[in-house]
Structure formats: structure tokens, C-alpha cells
Amino acid sequence: MKSVETEAKNLRGSHPKACEELGVSREDLEVEVLSTFQRISGPGAKNARIRATVKEKAAPPASEVRPSGAHSDPQAAETAKKTLQISFVS
């Protein structure tokens, strides 16, 4: 899984940076907050920091997986079957 750590002045600002670096949309990220913005002004101020990880794509259930070239239209499958039968009979 690809992940990246980013920081910005607030948590909202760190999400777009992570999306850009990973090349995905916000919906495709799992975000862990590492630290939040500290309101201390001056040299001790700290930015918000996150770790963003690209979510794994869930595999479709086996019942939804079709072999390559499988017909999703039953009528088209029946027509193909009849065509093949005629080809072999002739």
C-alpha cells in the first residue's frame, strides 16, 4: 500500500497535499491524524500532520466475477449458441 505523511497549518490543508502526492481522490484515502495544529505562535508553532494511505480496492464477490468473454445478455448468449449449432450442422 502506498502512503505519505503530509503537514499543513490545519488538517483540511493536509488532505489535498496527500491526494496530489498519491494521485488519488480523498475518498480513496485512509487518514490517520499524527498531530494537530498547535496554537502557539512563533518558533514553537507546529503544523497539523497526517499519514494518508491509499485504500485497497475490495475484490468483487466470486458470484459477480465472470470469465473473460462471458455474455451478460442471456438473449445474446442464446443467439450465439444457435448460430454455433447451425454452423456445425451445415
Secondary structure as GFF3:
##gff-version 3
##sequence-region A 1 90
A	DSSP	beta_strand	3	8	.	.	.	ID=ss1
A	DSSP	alpha_helix	11	22	.	.	.	ID=ss2
A	DSSP	three_ten_helix	26	28	.	.	.	ID=ss3
A	DSSP	beta_strand	29	35	.	.	.	ID=ss4
A	DSSP	beta_strand	48	54	.	.	.	ID=ss5
A	DSSP	three_ten_helix	62	64	.	.	.	ID=ss6
A	DSSP	alpha_helix	74	89	.	.	.	ID=ss7
###
